[in-house]
């Protein structure tokens, strides 16, 4: 069994003015809110326990009827802090924990791939990222991050900036699964981190999820890359949104994501 935690606390400033009065996860893509597209796929896969970590305009997300937690410091913190604001939801080791960013959507087949992975920690990695990134931005390397795998498809390096395409063997998608029997260890690892120290130049509360994954890797934790070729989208900017809408109108979105 698996339960899902959706991280949807941020303000989504790069989607303004759409996010002036609604949370980023409620922005519509091709007629439906992002959060609805995501939860419908989760339910199709049999996941009924869905929790949303909120922050910005949290009351609007509460109206959806899901269990929620609130990152009260969402303006000054990042994804990892939002995740642990929901610790009461996932601290029991009863089910595997699926963690998803609130600004992504993914196909049922891709979700099933990561749900079927039996490794302790796994994350969905897109091998076809460059074809999408080239459409999303003029300089893909400005946004893309390192992703280096060993011969067994475990991640060695993730989340760093680079000017070398050889250090990007795929792109992290924002979808992670932690096996039930590993959850307590991940929690203990997080709380053992020194709040006075900086990690990769950041305070603990400012860590990106990729930073946290890299810290786990450096501690000896193996993280498996579940490899996919497209079948997901990230909606980070107005340009992303307009691009996907236009691709859909011209029947070209299906090469990246099937609605």
Residue pairs with C-beta under 8 A, 6 or more apart in sequence:
1 94
1 95
1 96
2 47
2 95
2 96
2 97
2 98
2 115
2 177
3 47
3 49
3 50
3 51
3 89
3 90
3 95
3 96
3 97
3 98
4 42
4 47
4 49
4 50
4 51
4 97
4 98
4 99
4 100
5 51
5 52
5 53
5 83
5 86
5 89
5 90
5 97
5 98
5 99
5 100
6 25
6 35
6 38
6 39
6 50
6 51
6 52
6 53
6 100
6 101
6 102
7 53
7 79
7 82
7 83
7 99
7 100
7 101
7 102
7 209
8 23
8 24
8 25
8 35
8 52
8 53
8 54
8 55
8 61
8 102
8 103
9 53
9 54
9 55
9 56
9 58
9 70
9 71
9 74
9 82
9 85
9 102
10 24
10 55
10 56
10 74
10 82
10 102
10 103
11 19
11 24
11 55
11 56
11 74
11 75
12 18
12 19
12 23
12 24
12 27
12 56
12 103
13 19
14 236
14 237
14 238
15 24
15 27
15 235
15 236
15 237
15 238
15 241
16 238
18 27
18 238
18 241
19 27
19 56
21 57
22 57
22 60
23 54
23 56
23 57
23 58
23 60
23 61
23 102
24 34
24 56
24 102
24 103
24 235
25 33
25 34
25 35
25 38
25 52
25 61
25 102
25 103
26 33
26 34
26 35
26 60
26 61
27 33
27 34
27 235
27 241
28 34
29 37
29 105
29 233
29 235
29 241
29 244
29 245
30 244
30 245
30 248
30 259
34 102
34 103
34 104
34 105
34 235
35 52
35 61
35 64
35 102
37 105
38 100
38 102
38 104
38 105
38 106
39 50
39 66
41 105
41 106
41 107
41 108
41 111
42 50
42 98
42 111
43 50
44 108
45 108
45 111
45 112
45 115
47 98
49 95
50 66
50 67
51 66
51 67
51 68
51 69
51 86
51 89
51 90
52 61
52 64
52 66
52 67
52 68
52 69
52 102
53 68
53 69
53 70
53 71
53 82
53 83
53 85
53 86
54 61
54 62
54 68
54 69
54 70
54 71
55 70
55 71
55 72
55 74
55 75
55 82
56 74
56 75
58 68
58 70
61 68
62 68
67 89
69 85
69 86
69 88
69 89
70 85
71 77
71 81
71 82
71 85
72 85
73 81
73 205
74 82
76 205
77 205
77 206
78 205
78 206
78 207
78 208
79 101
79 207
79 208
79 209
80 190
80 204
80 205
80 207
80 208
80 209
80 211
80 212
81 205
81 207
83 99
83 209
84 187
84 190
87 187
90 97
90 183
91 183
91 184
91 187
92 183
93 180
93 181
93 183
93 184
94 180
95 180
96 115
96 177
96 178
96 179
96 180
97 177
97 178
97 180
97 183
98 114
98 115
98 175
98 176
98 177
99 175
99 176
99 177
99 178
99 209
100 106
100 174
100 175
100 176
101 174
101 175
101 209
101 234
103 174
103 234
103 235
103 236
104 173
104 174
104 175
104 232
104 233
104 234
104 235
105 232
105 233
105 235
105 257
106 124
106 173
106 175
106 231
106 232
106 233
107 231
107 232
107 257
107 258
109 231
110 124
110 175
110 228
110 231
110 232
111 175
113 124
113 226
113 228
114 122
114 123
114 124
114 175
114 177
114 226
115 177
117 177
117 224
117 226
118 179
119 179
119 222
119 223
119 224
120 178
120 179
120 181
120 182
120 221
120 222
121 176
121 177
121 178
121 179
121 182
121 186
121 213
121 216
121 221
121 222
121 223
121 224
122 176
122 177
122 223
122 224
122 225
122 226
123 155
123 172
123 173
123 175
123 176
123 177
123 213
123 223
123 224
123 225
123 226
124 173
124 175
124 176
124 226
124 228
124 232
125 147
125 155
125 170
125 171
125 172
125 173
125 225
125 226
125 227
125 228
126 132
126 170
126 171
126 173
126 228
126 229
126 230
126 231
126 232
127 169
127 170
127 227
127 228
127 229
128 228
128 229
128 230
128 256
129 144
129 168
129 170
129 171
130 140
130 144
130 165
130 168
131 230
131 255
131 256
132 230
132 233
132 256
133 140
133 143
133 144
133 171
134 140
135 243
135 247
136 143
136 237
136 239
136 240
136 243
137 143
137 239
141 162
141 163
141 165
144 162
144 168
144 171
145 158
145 159
145 160
145 161
145 162
145 168
145 171
145 172
145 210
146 157
146 158
146 159
146 160
146 161
146 162
146 167
146 168
147 155
147 157
147 158
147 167
147 168
147 169
147 170
147 171
147 172
147 225
148 155
148 156
148 157
148 158
148 167
148 169
149 155
149 156
149 169
149 170
149 225
150 156
153 224
153 225
153 227
154 222
154 223
154 224
154 225
155 213
155 217
155 223
155 224
155 225
156 217
157 167
157 214
157 217
158 172
158 210
158 213
158 214
158 217
158 223
159 172
159 200
159 208
159 210
159 211
159 213
159 214
160 167
160 214
162 168
170 225
170 227
172 210
173 228
173 232
173 234
174 209
174 234
175 232
176 209
176 213
178 186
186 216
189 215
189 216
189 219
189 221
190 212
193 199
193 204
193 215
194 204
195 203
195 204
195 205
197 204
199 207
199 211
199 215
200 207
200 211
200 214
202 208
202 211
207 215
213 223
216 223
217 223
230 255
230 256
230 257
231 256
231 257
231 258
232 257
233 240
233 244
233 256
233 257
234 240
235 241
235 244
244 253
244 257
247 253
247 256
248 259
253 259
